[in-house]
Amino acid sequence: MTRWATLATALVLSAAAAVQSNTAFSQGVNDGWTVLFDGKNLDQWDSDNTATFKIEDGSVIATDKKDPKATASYLISKKSYKNFIVRAEFWVSDDANSGLFLRCDPKKIGAKTCYEYNIFDTRPDQTYGTASIVYIAEVNPMPKAGGKWSTMEAGANGRHLTVVFDGKKTVDVRNGLFEEGHIALQFGAGTVKFRKIEIKQL
């Protein structure tokens, strides 16, 4: 094979690989990760009907709370998951109360009925503040989330629970309270924006 034929073959193979990569990305799959929210629509989420959820500038926020008795509002994944890592990119204000709730019953969302991977810089008990799992795993020192874009990876693989916050592992424990359930994004106090949610099933 001539040098030019070899070069032409290499270019064709490179182009084919690029097409395959772009196809995988367009389908929301990348190295095992599936996109649950990409800033465009909420097709894979249900509202708990306590607030209006809007997409603004590629992020979802809660506005116009409908139920004055509700202390928080939630977006709940339509699917139930068992063993997985969920990765979220978010922005919260300094006074925000938010979090990722894993393995939930959609009708009973709370720190005692799900695993609450917390985003709450001003929580009175700081040991269960940002990057902890409430009532399950404390964090010390507590990282701050307020006023910047951050990333949380919340893992639940059997009894093995992990938290990685902005690239640093803050939790690595074992607990068997909840085996499977839905994911819920909490919109409690302050300003809370989620701009990307991905999941990798294990």
ABEGO torsion letter per residue (X at the ends): XBAAAAAAAAAAAAAAAAAAAAAAAAAGBBGGBBBABAGABAAABBBAGABBBBBBGGBBBBBGBABAABABBBBBBABBBABBBBBBBBBBBAABBBEBBBGBBAABBBAAABBBBBBBAABABAAABBGBBBGABBBOBBBBABGBBBBBBBBBBEABBBBBBGGBBABBBBBAABABEBBBBBBBBEBBBBABBBBBBX
